[in-house]
Structures are given as C-alpha cells and as structure tokens.
Amino acid sequence: MSDPGRSRFPWRVPPAVWFFGHLAGGWALERWKPLPLGWTSFDWQVGTAIVLFGLAAGFAGWGIVLFQVKKTTVVPFGTASRLVVTGPFRLSRNPLYVALVATLAAFGLLLDSGWYVILGGVLAIVLDRLVIREEERRLAELFGEEYASYRKRVRRWL
C-alpha cells in the first residue's frame, strides 16, 4: 500500500494560492475588458455580496474550528488524523472550498464584475480536479469504509 500522506503529484499548489491567483486574474481581466453583471439594483447586488461573504466566512470558520476541536490538520496536503463529518461537513465534503468559490463570486457581485463570477466556476473545476480528487484518494486510503460511507451520504460540493 502506498503512503497515504504522499501525493501522486510532484507539486502541491495550496488552495489559497489557486484562490488568490483567480482573484488576481479577475482583477486583470476586469482592467483589460470590463464585464459588468448588469444588475438593475446596486443595493441588491452589494447586499447579496455581503450575505455571500458572511455565509462563506461562517462556513469556512466553522469548518476550521472543527478541525481544531477534532485535533486534525487543516492543511490540504497534510495527513488527517481524524475524519470530520459534523457541522458544515454534513452539507459538503469540502466546505472550505465552497467558501473560496463563494468568496470569489461575492467579489464579482461587490465589484460588478462578471469575470470574478466566471473565475469562481473555473476555480471550482481547478480545485475539484487538482486538489479534491487527491485529498479524497488519501482519505479513502486512511479511513477506508468509514470514508466510503461518508462519501455516499454527503455531496462533494453542496
């Protein structure tokens, strides 16, 4: 059996780097060719952005606190000592990644930029293919049937 703590990929780009790269990409694209969202009410747009920021922060914060309470790593490429299946992990196997994507979309609403919303979708795909699949492979090796049962009960995203 392979070492569950080792990645199959020779490189490991942390999710936060992917997030900030997409955030910078949205900024650059918006400077090059603005892509306004076209909402008719700026108040609704900003209000929705604030709610989305709040939900993302709450979802991520709750998840991080649970990792600390359960005394397992929050580091994406670290080796988990426990499987966390409570709190936001009952709704999504990846609430911290859901929060990153939601935050990028919230920036799009706040800045009236379709680029951030589009890049939120791109970020979801990148995280899914380059981070989450590797994490799931390692969790399956570490926790076996317990993780298989969890995967059947809870969706990857929402």
FIZA-579485 format. One record per residue (C-alpha): residue in three letters; x, y, z. Coordinates in steps of 0.25 Angstrom, whole numbers, padded with zeros to 4 digits, always signed. Layout:
alaXYZ;...
REM end
This chain:
met+0000+0000+0000;ser+0005+0014-0003;asp+0008+0024+0007;pro-0006+0032+0009;gly+0001+0044+0013;arg+0009+0045+0000;ser+0002+0052-0012;arg+0003+0045-0026;phe+0006+0059-0031;pro+0021+0064-0030;trp+0015+0078-0028;arg+0005+0083-0018;val-0001+0096-0020;pro-0009+0100-0008;pro-0024+0104-0010;ala-0021+0118-0005;val-0011+0120-0016;trp-0021+0116-0026;phe-0031+0125-0020;phe-0022+0137-0020;gly-0018+0134-0034;his-0032+0134-0039;leu-0035+0147-0031;ala-0023+0154-0037;gly-0027+0148-0051;gly-0041+0154-0049;trp-0035+0168-0046;ala-0026+0167-0058;leu-0037+0163-0067;glu-0046+0174-0062;arg-0036+0184-0065;trp-0034+0179-0079;lys-0048+0177-0083;pro-0059+0181-0072;leu-0070+0171-0071;pro-0082+0177-0063;leu-0092+0168-0057;gly-0104+0177-0061;trp-0112+0177-0049;thr-0122+0188-0048;ser-0121+0190-0033;phe-0107+0193-0028;asp-0113+0192-0014;trp-0118+0177-0016;gln-0104+0174-0023;val-0096+0179-0011;gly-0106+0173-0001;thr-0105+0159-0008;ala-0089+0161-0008;ile-0089+0164+0007;val-0098+0152+0010;leu-0090+0143+0002;phe-0077+0148+0008;gly-0083+0145+0022;leu-0088+0131+0018;ala-0074+0128+0013;ala-0067+0133+0025;gly-0077+0125+0034;phe-0076+0112+0026;ala-0060+0113+0026;gly-0059+0118+0040;trp-0068+0107+0045;gly-0060+0096+0038;ile-0047+0101+0042;val-0051+0101+0057;leu-0056+0087+0056;phe-0042+0083+0050;gln-0036+0089+0062;val-0046+0083+0072;lys-0044+0069+0066;lys-0029+0071+0066;thr-0027+0068+0051;thr-0020+0076+0041;val-0026+0087+0033;val-0014+0087+0023;pro-0019+0081+0010;phe-0007+0072+0007;gly-0005+0068+0021;thr-0009+0055+0027;ala-0022+0055+0034;ser-0023+0048+0048;arg-0038+0048+0048;leu-0049+0049+0039;val-0058+0061+0042;val-0073+0058+0038;thr-0080+0068+0046;gly-0084+0083+0045;pro-0083+0088+0031;phe-0077+0075+0027;arg-0091+0069+0028;leu-0095+0078+0016;ser-0082+0077+0008;arg-0069+0069+0008;asn-0062+0082+0004;pro-0068+0094+0012;leu-0055+0101+0012;tyr-0054+0100-0004;val-0069+0104-0005;ala-0065+0116+0003;leu-0054+0120-0006;val-0063+0119-0018;ala-0074+0127-0012;thr-0064+0138-0007;leu-0059+0139-0022;ala-0074+0141-0026;ala-0076+0151-0015;phe-0065+0159-0020;gly-0071+0159-0034;leu-0084+0164-0028;leu-0078+0175-0020;leu-0069+0180-0031;asp-0079+0178-0042;ser-0070+0168-0050;gly-0075+0156-0057;trp-0060+0152-0058;tyr-0060+0148-0043;val-0073+0140-0045;ile-0067+0133-0057;leu-0054+0130-0050;gly-0062+0125-0038;gly-0066+0114-0047;val-0052+0112-0052;leu-0047+0111-0038;ala-0057+0100-0034;ile-0052+0092-0046;val-0038+0094-0043;leu-0040+0090-0028;asp-0048+0078-0032;arg-0038+0073-0042;leu-0025+0077-0035;val-0027+0077-0020;ile-0040+0070-0016;arg-0038+0057-0024;glu-0024+0055-0018;glu-0030+0058-0004;glu-0041+0048-0006;arg-0031+0037-0011;arg-0023+0039+0002;leu-0035+0040+0011;ala-0040+0027+0005;glu-0027+0020+0008;leu-0026+0026+0022;phe-0041+0023+0026;gly-0046+0012+0017;glu-0060+0008+0019;glu-0063+0020+0029;tyr-0059+0030+0017;ala-0067+0022+0007;ser-0079+0022+0015;tyr-0078+0037+0017;arg-0076+0039+0002;lys-0089+0032+0000;arg-0096+0041+0010;val-0090+0055+0006;arg-0088+0062-0007;arg-0074+0067-0011;trp-0079+0082-0012;leu-0093+0085-0008;
REM end
